[in-house]
Amino acid sequence: MKSILVVDDEEHIRLLFQDELTDEGYHVRTAASAREGWDLIAERVPDLVILDIRMPEQSGLEMLEDLRQRFPHLPIIMCTALRALEDDYTIWESQVSAFVSKPVDLDDLIVKVKDAIGAPD
């Protein structure tokens, strides 16, 4: 089963994404911070990470840089309420798979997940 890690400090976003993507057939784990995300990655590297940009402690952009150094081919979807960041060159330079803006269109998110890692097994 393909696995997805959702890293977002907003609980309702984590639960919403987990419910929707689980219903699609993916195995979904969630983390409220980059630190929690790294703990889960240490247990098992996911097939895809959905990463919020604005988080306390370590931002999603910092985590993105670290993920790219350790896992250069890991698909990552960036998620934020800051629409202006969608055009940020440093995000696209890090070869993210996609970008979604909050409030998230769940149908669009599912399409982007499938584009990044394929349909669930």
C-alpha positions in Angstrom: 0.0 0.0 0.0 1.4 3.4 -0.9 2.0 5.6 2.0 1.7 9.4 2.5 3.0 11.5 5.3 1.0 14.8 6.0 3.0 17.3 7.9 0.9 20.3 9.0 0.5 22.1 12.3 -3.3 22.5 11.7 -5.1 19.5 13.2 -8.2 19.9 11.0 -6.1 19.8 7.9 -4.2 16.7 9.0 -7.5 14.9 9.8 -9.2 16.1 6.6 -6.3 14.9 4.4 -6.0 11.7 6.3 -9.7 10.9 5.9 -9.9 11.8 2.2 -6.6 10.0 1.2 -7.4 6.9 3.3 -10.8 6.7 1.6 -8.9 6.7 -1.7 -6.9 3.7 -0.6 -3.6 5.2 0.6 -2.0 4.6 4.0 -1.7 8.0 5.7 0.3 9.1 8.7 0.2 12.6 10.1 2.6 14.8 12.0 1.9 18.2 13.7 5.5 19.4 13.2 8.7 18.8 11.3 10.2 17.1 14.3 7.2 14.6 14.4 7.5 14.2 10.6 11.2 13.3 10.9 10.4 10.8 13.6 7.9 9.1 11.3 10.3 9.2 8.4 12.9 7.5 10.5 10.4 4.6 11.1 9.4 4.4 7.4 10.1 6.6 4.4 6.8 7.4 2.8 6.0 7.3 -0.9 4.9 11.0 -0.7 5.0 13.9 1.7 2.4 16.6 1.8 4.1 19.5 3.6 2.7 22.8 5.0 5.0 25.7 4.5 4.2 27.7 7.7 4.9 25.7 10.8 6.5 26.5 14.2 10.1 25.4 15.0 11.2 24.3 11.5 9.3 25.7 8.6 8.1 23.6 5.7 10.7 25.3 3.4 13.5 24.3 5.8 12.1 20.7 6.0 11.9 20.7 2.2 15.6 21.6 1.9 16.5 18.8 4.3 14.2 16.3 2.6 15.8 17.1 -0.8 19.3 16.5 0.7 18.4 13.1 2.1 15.8 11.9 -0.4 16.3 13.8 -3.7 13.6 11.8 -5.5 10.9 11.7 -2.9 7.7 13.3 -4.2 6.6 16.3 -2.2 3.4 18.4 -2.4 3.7 21.8 -0.8 0.6 23.2 0.9 0.0 26.8 2.2 -2.6 29.5 2.7 0.0 32.0 1.3 -0.9 32.0 -2.4 2.1 34.3 -3.2 4.4 31.4 -2.4 3.1 29.4 -5.3 5.4 31.4 -7.5 8.4 31.2 -5.2 11.3 30.1 -7.3 13.1 28.3 -4.4 10.1 26.0 -4.0 10.0 25.0 -7.6 13.8 24.8 -7.7 13.5 22.1 -5.1 11.5 20.1 -7.6 8.3 19.7 -5.7 5.7 17.6 -7.4 2.9 20.0 -6.9 1.6 23.0 -4.9 -1.9 23.3 -3.3 -3.3 26.4 -1.7 -5.6 26.5 1.3 -8.5 26.2 1.4 -7.6 23.0 -0.5 -9.8 21.6 -3.3 -9.8 18.0 -2.2 -10.5 16.7 -5.7 -7.5 18.6 -7.0 -5.3 17.3 -4.1 -6.3 13.7 -5.0 -5.4 14.3 -8.7 -2.0 15.7 -7.7 -1.3 12.8 -5.3 -2.2 10.3 -8.1 0.0 12.3 -10.6 2.9 12.1 -8.1 2.8 8.5 -6.9 0.0 6.8 -8.9 -3.2 5.2 -7.8 -3.1 3.2 -4.5 -2.2 -0.5 -4.7 
